[in-house]
Amino acid sequence: MTRGGSGRWVAVAVVVLAGLAGCSSGTAGTPTPAAYQPLSAASVTAIPMTMPEGSLAVSPDGTTALVRGGDDWCLEPVTGATSGPVTPTDSAGASPSAATPTADRTGSPDISPGDCLALPEDARVATAAFSPDGAQVVLAEDFAVTLKGRMWLVGTADRSVREVSPTATAGSGSATGTASTTQATASSTRRLGNGSTYYLPSWDRETGGLFALEFGMGTGANDAVVEVDRQAATAAVVATLPERASGQLVAGGGTVVAGTMKGGSGLGDLVVIAESDRTTRQVDPSAAMSDRATTILLAAVSPDGKRVVALGNDQRRFEALPPVVVDLDGGTPTTLSGLDGMASWAAAYSPDGALLAVLTTSTSPRQSTVQLVEGSNVRPLTDVDDTLAANVTLEWSRSDILAPRSSRGPLRGTAAAWQLSD
């Protein structure tokens, strides 16, 4: 999303009360997690924890971060939680934790050689995401930079590293509103050099499924959405997109949503994929965002898989549009109130679907704040580093860890995750 207007955009994270939604109990063979205890919006507090310097993502329980240290990628403990919540007034201009990040991982007492991952020497990891159960972390390259698009699955217990490869055949859906039984054969048109062209992995917190975009190489080859087999480290095409992907993919509640570009550059339809039977349908987001939107950022799917949060931007006027909750079943979209005049960058639903965390920016006053919004009531929760906004997604785990995750290299500034409680 392009920054525009006078002054500098500054990051603000907002928690918005949405409608209560049910949760999926998970896929077959996956242990049903303990019942989630909803937070009371009126009394939620956030205890910040400084993530190690060079972090890309933090585990669902908030104890471990995937960190870049020099040329290595390591799993490092997250430490330095404060003794209690920090209010914006108390923490203005200060680090949200007393912990001092280590600038160089080499020789650091909090990390050992066994904590670092055996990735290829030429690996250029752009993003990482922990599985909902914390047992694995997926790492992916920035395809636009490396032109390789490799992706790896890492076991957090044994630090095992496996590169994801395509399966020989895979059931494929077509984005036409009906299921397709066509078998899609993995071919050289979807590979560049010796690496698979995968990027932007996304976990479904409710089902534990892992999905990613696959860049279609060769004449007439379309981009696709793939599902990764966590045991075999293989990827199978589940839907071929009707247009080029816009670089947007989110999953939740048994639903995967991918963005497309109309004519290769304009705002295209959203492709909605049901994980259960691979049926696909297309949703036109322009009615929800109005014809002013030139770009749309897909931020989060609700835990029931029925809604997606879309963040719009009018690059012609250098103007951000209020976030919109799009009903994937064709209902009336809802514009979130209280966020006018702010640029929105990321969002995450709480596990029960009752709360929505939204990362926004404003120009004046210059401050970075996590605010709690209940209806029309807004109260500040805690400060955040104002360099955190760009190229970040938000994740909200069942342990009530709210954390930023980078989509393009290590997080900037003093990155923090928050333990939410009431």
C-alpha positions in Angstrom: 0.0 0.0 0.0 1.4 3.4 -0.9 1.9 6.0 1.7 0.6 9.4 0.7 -0.6 12.8 1.8 1.2 15.3 4.0 3.3 14.2 6.9 4.5 10.7 7.8 2.2 7.7 8.3 2.4 6.4 11.8 1.3 2.9 13.0 -1.7 2.4 15.2 -3.2 -1.1 16.0 -6.9 -1.1 16.8 -9.0 -3.8 18.2 -12.6 -3.6 16.9 -15.6 -5.4 18.3 -17.2 -7.5 15.6 -20.1 -9.9 15.6 -19.6 -13.1 17.5 -18.8 -16.0 15.2 -18.4 -19.8 15.7 -15.2 -21.7 15.2 -14.3 -24.8 13.3 -13.3 -27.7 15.4 -10.4 -28.6 13.1 -9.7 -31.2 10.4 -10.1 -34.9 10.9 -7.2 -36.5 12.7 -6.3 -33.2 14.4 -6.8 -33.1 18.2 -9.5 -30.7 19.2 -8.0 -27.8 21.1 -9.1 -26.7 24.5 -12.2 -24.4 24.5 -11.2 -20.8 23.9 -12.0 -18.4 26.7 -13.3 -15.2 25.2 -11.9 -11.9 26.4 -14.0 -9.1 27.7 -13.6 -6.1 25.4 -14.1 -3.7 28.3 -11.2 -5.0 30.4 -8.6 -6.3 27.9 -5.0 -5.4 28.7 -1.9 -6.0 26.6 1.4 -7.0 28.2 4.2 -6.4 25.6 7.1 -8.7 24.9 10.1 -7.5 22.9 10.8 -9.8 20.0 14.5 -10.4 19.3 16.1 -8.1 16.7 15.8 -9.6 13.3 12.5 -11.4 14.0 10.0 -12.4 11.3 7.4 -14.2 13.3 6.6 -15.4 16.8 5.1 -18.8 17.9 1.4 -19.0 19.0 2.4 -19.3 22.7 4.7 -16.2 22.4 7.8 -18.1 23.6 9.8 -18.5 20.3 10.7 -16.2 17.4 12.1 -17.0 13.9 15.1 -14.7 13.7 17.6 -13.7 11.1 21.1 -13.4 12.5 23.7 -12.6 9.9 23.4 -15.3 7.3 21.6 -17.7 9.6 18.0 -18.3 10.4 17.4 -19.4 14.0 14.6 -20.1 16.5 15.3 -18.0 19.5 13.4 -17.5 22.8 11.3 -14.4 23.3 12.1 -12.9 26.7 11.7 -9.6 28.5 7.9 -9.4 29.2 7.1 -6.5 31.4 5.5 -7.0 34.8 2.2 -5.6 33.6 0.4 -3.6 30.9 2.0 -0.5 29.6 -0.3 2.5 28.9 0.4 4.9 26.0 1.2 7.7 28.5 3.7 5.6 30.5 5.5 4.2 27.5 5.6 7.1 25.1 9.0 7.2 23.4 10.2 4.2 25.3 10.8 0.5 24.4 7.8 -1.7 25.4 10.2 -4.0 27.2 13.2 -3.7 29.4 14.9 -6.5 27.4 17.8 -5.4 25.2 17.8 -7.0 21.7 21.0 -8.7 20.6 22.3 -7.1 17.5 24.5 -10.0 16.5 23.4 -13.5 17.1 26.9 -14.9 16.8 28.1 -16.0 20.3 24.9 -14.8 21.9 24.2 -16.6 25.3 20.5 -17.1 24.4 21.1 -19.1 21.3 23.2 -22.1 20.3 24.3 -23.6 17.0 21.6 -26.2 17.3 18.9 -23.4 17.3 19.8 -22.4 13.7 18.3 -24.0 10.6 20.1 -25.9 7.9 18.8 -23.8 5.0 20.6 -23.5 1.7 23.4 -20.9 1.8 21.6 -18.9 -0.9 18.3 -18.9 0.9 16.7 -15.4 1.1 13.8 -15.8 3.5 11.2 -13.0 3.2 8.4 -14.3 5.4 7.8 -17.0 8.0 4.7 -18.2 9.9 4.2 -20.7 12.7 1.6 -23.4 12.5 -1.4 -22.9 14.8 -0.1 -25.7 17.1 3.4 -24.3 17.0 4.9 -27.6 15.8 6.1 -26.3 12.5 7.1 -23.0 10.9 7.0 -22.3 7.2 9.6 -20.1 5.6 9.3 -18.7 2.1 11.4 -16.6 -0.2 10.5 -13.3 -1.9 9.9 -14.5 -5.4 10.2 -11.1 -6.9 13.8 -10.8 -5.5 15.2 -14.4 -5.8 13.2 -15.6 -8.8 13.2 -19.0 -7.1 10.2 -19.0 -4.9 11.3 -21.8 -2.5 9.4 -22.7 0.6 10.5 -24.9 3.6 8.8 -26.6 6.4 10.7 -26.6 9.7 10.0 -28.8 12.8 10.3 -26.6 15.8 11.2 -29.5 18.1 14.0 -31.1 16.0 14.9 -28.1 13.7 14.4 -30.4 10.7 14.2 -28.6 7.4 12.3 -29.9 4.3 11.9 -28.0 1.1 8.3 -28.1 -0.2 8.0 -29.8 -3.6 5.0 -30.3 -6.0 3.1 -33.5 -6.1 2.8 -35.4 -9.4 -1.0 -34.8 -9.6 -3.4 -32.8 -7.6 -7.2 -32.2 -7.6 -7.9 -28.8 -8.9 -10.8 -26.5 -8.6 -11.7 -23.9 -11.2 -12.8 -20.4 -10.1 -16.2 -20.5 -11.8 -18.5 -21.2 -8.9 -18.6 -25.0 -9.4 -16.2 -27.8 -8.4 -13.9 -29.2 -11.0 -12.6 -32.8 -11.0 -9.8 -32.1 -13.4 -6.4 -33.4 -12.4 -3.7 -30.8 -12.5 -0.3 -32.2 -13.4 2.7 -30.4 -11.9 4.8 -29.4 -14.9 7.8 -27.3 -15.7 5.5 -24.3 -16.5 5.3 -23.9 -12.7 9.0 -24.0 -12.0 11.8 -21.5 -12.5 15.4 -22.9 -12.4 15.6 -25.6 -9.7 13.1 -24.0 -7.3 9.4 -24.3 -6.9 7.7 -20.9 -7.4 5.7 -20.7 -4.1 5.1 -17.6 -2.1 3.0 -16.0 0.6 2.1 -19.0 2.8 -0.9 -18.7 5.0 -2.1 -21.0 7.8 -5.8 -21.6 8.6 -5.8 -21.2 12.4 -9.1 -23.2 12.7 -8.3 -26.2 10.5 -4.5 -26.2 10.6 -4.3 -26.2 6.8 -1.4 -24.5 5.0 -1.9 -22.8 1.7 0.3 -20.7 -0.6 0.3 -19.0 -4.0 2.1 -20.6 -6.9 3.4 -18.4 -9.7 2.5 -19.8 -13.1 5.5 -19.8 -15.5 5.3 -20.2 -19.2 2.9 -19.0 -21.9 -0.7 -19.1 -20.8 0.1 -20.4 -17.4 -2.1 -19.0 -14.6 -1.2 -18.5 -11.0 -2.7 -21.1 -8.6 -3.4 -21.7 -4.9 -1.8 -24.8 -3.4 -2.2 -26.7 -0.2 0.8 -28.1 1.5 0.8 -31.6 3.1 2.5 -31.0 6.4 3.7 -34.6 6.7 5.0 -35.1 3.2 6.2 -31.5 2.5 4.5 -31.5 -0.9 2.2 -29.0 -2.5 -0.9 -29.8 -4.5 -2.9 -27.3 -6.7 -6.4 -26.8 -5.2 -7.5 -23.9 -7.5 -6.2 -22.2 -10.7 -6.9 -18.5 -10.6 -8.7 -16.9 -13.6 -6.3 -13.9 -13.6 -2.8 -13.2 -12.2 -2.7 -13.2 -8.4 -2.5 -9.8 -6.7 -0.2 -11.2 -4.1 -3.0 -11.5 -1.5 -3.9 -14.8 0.2 -5.6 -15.3 3.6 -7.2 -18.4 5.2 -9.5 -19.1 8.1 -12.5 -21.1 9.2 -12.1 -23.6 6.4 -12.1 -20.9 3.7 -9.2 -19.6 1.6 -9.4 -16.2 -0.2 -7.0 -15.1 -3.0 -6.9 -11.7 -4.7 -6.5 -11.3 -8.5 -5.6 -8.5 -10.9 -8.0 -7.7 -13.7 -6.1 -7.6 -17.0 -2.9 -8.1 -15.1 -2.9 -4.8 -13.3 -6.4 -3.6 -12.3 -8.5 -4.6 -9.3 -9.9 -8.1 -9.9 -12.3 -10.5 -8.2 -11.7 -12.4 -5.0 -11.5 -16.1 -5.5 -13.1 -18.0 -2.5 -12.1 -21.6 -2.0 -13.9 -24.0 0.4 -11.2 -26.3 2.0 -13.7 -29.1 2.5 -14.6 -29.8 -1.1 -12.4 -27.4 -3.1 -15.4 -25.7 -4.7 -14.6 -22.1 -5.7 -16.5 -19.0 -6.5 -15.7 -15.4 -7.3 -16.6 -12.3 -5.4 -16.5 -8.8 -6.8 -15.0 -6.6 -4.1 -15.5 -3.3 -5.9 -19.0 -2.8 -4.6 -17.8 -3.2 -1.1 -14.9 -0.8 -1.4 -16.6 1.6 -3.8 -15.1 2.6 -7.2 -12.5 4.7 -5.4 -10.4 1.7 -4.4 -7.4 1.1 -6.7 -5.8 -1.5 -4.4 -7.2 -3.9 -1.8 -5.3 -5.7 0.9 -6.9 -8.9 2.1 -6.2 -8.9 5.9 -8.1 -11.7 7.7 -10.8 -14.3 7.3 -13.3 -14.7 10.2 -13.1 -17.9 12.2 -16.4 -19.1 10.7 -15.0 -18.6 7.2 -17.8 -16.4 6.1 -16.2 -12.9 6.1 -13.0 -11.3 5.0 -11.6 -8.0 6.1 -10.5 -5.9 3.0 -8.3 -2.8 3.4 -8.7 -0.4 0.5 -6.6 2.5 -0.8 -7.1 5.1 -3.4 -3.7 5.7 -4.9 -5.0 8.3 -7.3 -5.8 10.6 -4.4 -3.3 9.3 -1.9 -6.2 8.5 0.3 -6.9 5.5 2.5 -10.4 4.0 2.7 -12.0 2.7 5.9 -11.7 -1.1 6.3 -14.6 -3.2 5.0 -15.9 -6.5 6.2 -17.0 -8.4 3.0 -19.7 -11.1 3.4 -18.4 -14.0 1.3 -21.9 -15.3 0.9 -23.0 -12.2 -0.9 -24.5 -10.2 1.9 -24.2 -6.4 2.5 -20.6 -5.4 3.3 -19.9 -3.5 6.5 -17.6 -0.5 6.7 -15.8 -0.3 10.1 -16.5 3.0 11.8 -14.0 5.1 13.7 -11.1 4.5 11.3 -11.7 7.3 8.8 -8.6 9.2 7.7 -6.3 6.3 8.6 -4.4 3.9 6.4 -5.0 0.3 7.4 -2.3 -2.2 7.0 -3.2 -5.5 8.7 -5.9 -7.2 10.7 -6.5 -10.4 12.8 -9.7 -11.9 14.3 -9.7 -13.2 17.8 -10.2 -17.0 18.0 -13.9 -16.6 18.8 -14.5 -14.0 16.0 -15.7 -11.4 18.5 -12.7 -9.0 18.2 -10.7 -7.7 15.3 -7.3 -6.3 15.6 -6.5 -3.7 12.9 -3.1 -2.1 12.3 -3.6 1.4 11.0 -1.7 4.6 10.4 -2.4 8.3 10.9 -0.4 11.4 10.3 -1.3 13.6 13.3 -0.5 13.4 16.1 2.6 11.3 15.5 2.1 8.3 17.8 1.8 4.5 17.6 -0.9 3.0 19.8 -2.8 -0.2 20.2 -6.4 1.0 20.8 -9.4 -1.0 22.0 -12.6 -0.1 20.2 -16.0 -1.3 21.4 -18.7 0.0 19.2 -18.1 3.8 19.1 -16.0 3.8 22.2 -12.2 3.9 21.8 -9.5 3.6 24.4 -5.8 3.3 24.1 -4.3 0.0 25.1 -0.5 0.3 24.7 2.1 2.0 22.5 3.9 0.3 19.6 7.0 1.2 17.5 5.8 3.5 14.7 8.2 1.9 12.1 6.3 -1.4 12.2 3.4 -0.7 9.7 4.6 -1.6 6.2 4.7 -5.2 5.0 3.3 -6.6 8.2 0.4 -8.9 8.9 -1.2 -9.5 12.4 -1.8 -12.9 14.0 -4.0 -13.6 17.0 -3.4 -17.1 18.5 -5.6 -19.2 20.8 -3.2 -18.3 23.6 -4.2 -14.7 23.1 -0.8 -13.7 21.7 -1.3 -10.8 19.3 1.8 -10.5 17.2 3.1 -8.8 14.0 4.5 -11.1 11.2 6.7 -9.8 8.4 6.0 -10.5 4.8 9.2 -9.0 3.5 12.3 -9.5 5.7 12.9 -8.9 9.4 10.5 -6.6 11.3 11.7 -3.1 11.5 12.2 -1.1 14.7 11.6 -2.5 18.1 9.0 -5.1 17.4 6.8 -6.4 20.1 4.2 -9.1 20.6 1.4 -8.7 23.2 -0.1 -11.1 25.7 -3.8 -10.1 25.9 -5.8 -10.8 29.0 -8.7 -9.5 31.0 
